[in-house]
Amino acid sequence: RPLLQPFAYHHYPLIGPVPLTSLFSVLLIIIAYFNALTNKKSSTWHMIMLPLYGLLFFSILSIANTPSYYYSVAGLIKILCGISMYVLVFNAVQKREQLRTILWCIVLSSLIPMAIGYYQFVTKTGHAWKSAFYASRRPDSCFGEWNIYGEFLCVCIVTALMLLLLEKGPTIKKILLGIILTLLVSSLVISLNRGSWVSLSAGVVISSLVFIKKVK
């Protein structure tokens, strides 16, 4: 997906008016629901997903009064992607080790985007996909937009923190997590995503107060 993102920003289509990156979204939805419907132990429903299904319901109703079916369908696919992620995770994770594997995949997925981001910072080529006029030290990595890169880093930072809490003792994995976490935070600082700084800080403070008895 990151490799195709620059082409997506330049509006390269897959077929006709169909966006290039829609292939990933459609495949995600098909895999999630095919797995849930064909596996007796799987389900497409959990109480935590009620707001998302409610959003999907009202979005379908809104199509009756839409100025553009193209953008409405695109919006529905985005909502279905969110629901599909929940469906996949709830059905795939049965043990703590499976959860840990998913968390490690998320953390490790940050390495290449971060490398690109640091390269942009050093060479002053951040956001250069748009034009030479916009090129600067502020990295956006392979995401094309600064804010999206900041959001991605925040997700990876929280995931790394979760893994640090799961790992016991001074292991090699814990040292590796510490190094990656340091790189993630540094990348978030140089990307100048102030909204991400505020939301991550507020999230840490609020969640620490709420889960004070569970998290040391």
C-alpha positions as a printed Julia matrix, in Angstrom:
216×3 Matrix{Float64}:
   0.0     0.0     0.0
   2.7     2.59    0.84
   4.39    1.94   -2.51
   1.15    2.74   -4.36
   0.17    5.75   -2.27
   2.08    8.36   -4.36
   0.3     7.11   -7.48
  -3.02    7.32   -5.64
  -2.38   10.99   -4.81
  -1.8    11.62   -8.51
  -5.21    9.97   -9.15
  -3.94    6.93  -11.04
  -6.96    4.63  -11.49
  -7.19    0.86  -11.2
  -9.86    0.45  -13.88
 -11.81    3.39  -15.32
 -12.86    5.66  -12.43
 -12.03    3.04   -9.76
  -9.19    4.32   -7.5
  -5.95    2.36   -7.46
  -5.92    1.72   -3.7
  -9.55    0.55   -3.59
  -8.25   -2.95   -4.37
  -6.85   -3.28   -0.82
 -10.1    -2.11    0.78
 -12.27   -4.48   -1.23
  -9.97   -7.44   -0.55
  -9.98   -6.66    3.19
 -13.79   -6.62    3.3
 -14.14   -9.84    1.26
 -11.55  -11.75    3.35
 -13.02  -10.6     6.68
 -16.62  -11.53    5.89
 -15.8   -14.69    3.93
 -13.83  -15.97    6.91
 -16.55  -14.99    9.39
 -19.42  -16.5     7.4
 -17.67  -19.77    6.51
 -16.21  -20.45    9.97
 -18.75  -21.59   12.57
 -16.62  -20.23   15.42
 -16.43  -16.78   13.83
 -18.91  -13.92   14.0
 -19.59  -10.63   12.23
 -20.99   -9.01   15.37
 -19.74   -7.74   18.71
 -21.29   -5.11   20.98
 -18.33   -2.77   20.56
 -19.09   -2.63   16.81
 -22.63   -1.25   17.33
 -21.61    2.41   16.66
 -19.9     1.41   13.4
 -22.87   -0.62   12.2
 -25.12    2.31   13.15
 -22.92    4.64   11.11
 -23.11    2.23    8.18
 -26.92    2.06    8.43
 -27.39    5.83    8.35
 -24.79    6.18    5.6
 -26.79    3.79    3.43
 -29.93    5.83    4.1
 -28.11    9.04    3.14
 -27.42    7.69   -0.37
 -31.05    8.5    -1.2
 -30.11   12.19   -0.98
 -26.52   12.16   -2.18
 -25.07   14.6    -4.73
 -22.5    11.98   -5.77
 -22.9     8.19   -5.74
 -19.17    7.88   -6.4
 -18.18    9.56   -3.12
 -21.0     7.9    -1.2
 -19.86    4.42   -2.22
 -16.26    5.4    -1.36
 -17.47    6.49    2.09
 -19.35    3.23    2.61
 -16.24    1.23    1.7
 -14.22    3.18    4.29
 -16.77    2.39    7.0
 -16.86   -1.28    5.95
 -13.06   -1.36    6.17
 -13.24   -0.25    9.79
 -15.87   -2.9    10.56
 -13.88   -5.55    8.69
 -10.79   -4.83   10.8
 -12.84   -5.45   13.95
 -14.28   -8.64   12.45
 -10.8    -9.93   11.56
  -9.28   -9.12   14.95
 -12.14  -10.51   17.06
 -12.18  -13.76   15.09
  -8.41  -14.19   14.72
  -7.28  -13.51   18.28
  -8.03  -16.36   20.67
  -4.84  -16.32   22.73
  -2.48  -13.68   24.09
   0.32  -14.91   21.8
  -1.84  -14.26   18.74
  -2.49  -10.73   19.97
   1.23  -10.24   20.53
   1.96  -11.39   16.96
  -0.46   -8.8    15.54
   1.04   -6.05   17.71
   4.55   -6.97   16.58
   3.42   -6.83   12.93
   2.12   -3.29   13.48
   5.33   -2.16   15.19
   7.6    -3.73   12.56
   5.49   -2.21    9.78
   6.74    1.2    10.95
  10.4     0.53   10.12
  10.32    1.19    6.36
   8.04    4.27    6.59
  10.27    5.67    9.35
  13.4     5.06    7.25
  11.78    6.99    4.4
  10.77    9.75    6.82
  14.29   10.14    8.21
  15.67   10.14    4.66
  13.29   12.98    3.76
  14.35   14.91    6.86
  18.07   14.61    6.05
  17.71   15.35    2.31
  14.94   17.98    2.67
  12.64   16.06    0.33
   9.53   15.76    2.53
   6.28   16.27    0.58
   8.32   16.55   -2.64
   5.79   14.36   -4.47
   3.6    17.46   -4.82
   6.27   19.74   -6.28
   9.74   21.1    -5.55
   8.09   24.17   -4.0
   6.61   22.06   -1.15
   9.78   20.03   -0.47
  11.11   20.53    3.06
  12.65   18.81    6.08
   9.17   18.0     7.38
   8.69   14.3     6.48
   5.44   12.72    5.36
   7.1     9.38    4.52
   5.17    7.27    2.0
   1.78    8.55    3.19
   1.74   11.73    1.12
   0.34   13.89    3.92
   2.02   15.03    7.15
  -1.02   14.49    9.36
  -1.58   10.93    8.14
   2.05   10.11    8.89
   1.59   11.53   12.39
  -1.52    9.41   12.95
   0.34    6.3    11.79
   3.22    7.03   14.17
   0.8     7.49   17.07
  -0.8     4.1    16.43
   2.65    2.47   16.32
   3.79    4.27   19.49
   0.74    3.05   21.43
   1.25   -0.46   20.04
   4.91   -0.45   21.09
   3.89    0.64   24.6
   1.4    -2.23   24.77
   4.12   -4.7    23.82
   6.5    -3.25   26.41
   3.86   -3.94   29.06
   3.4    -7.51   27.79
   7.12   -8.33   27.69
   8.55   -9.46   31.01
  12.15   -8.97   32.07
  15.13   -7.31   30.3
  14.91   -9.38   27.1
  16.33   -8.65   23.65
  12.78   -8.01   22.44
  12.3    -5.38   25.12
  15.54   -3.63   24.13
  14.46   -3.73   20.46
  11.08   -2.27   21.39
  12.8     0.51   23.33
  14.92    1.42   20.3
  11.92    1.37   17.92
   9.83    3.4    20.37
  12.59    6.02   20.62
  12.76    6.23   16.81
   8.97    6.52   16.58
   8.8     9.38   19.08
  11.75   11.16   17.4
  10.08   10.81   14.0
   6.84   12.21   15.43
   8.76   15.22   16.77
  10.55   16.06   13.49
   7.35   15.58   11.47
   5.89   18.6    13.36
   2.44   17.04   13.69
   1.16   19.21   16.53
  -2.31   17.68   16.46
  -0.75   14.25   16.95
   1.36   15.56   19.85
  -1.72   16.93   21.6
  -3.96   13.9    20.97
  -1.29   11.37   21.98
  -0.42   13.27   25.17
  -4.09   13.7    26.1
  -4.77   10.04   25.34
  -1.9     8.87   27.57
  -3.02   11.09   30.46
  -6.71   10.17   30.24
  -6.11    6.43   29.75
  -3.62    6.41   32.65
  -6.3     7.88   34.92
  -8.98    5.48   33.72
  -6.79    2.35   33.9
  -4.61    3.42   36.83
  -5.3     0.16   38.69
  -4.35   -2.03   35.71
  -1.31   -0.2    34.35
   1.69    0.38   36.61
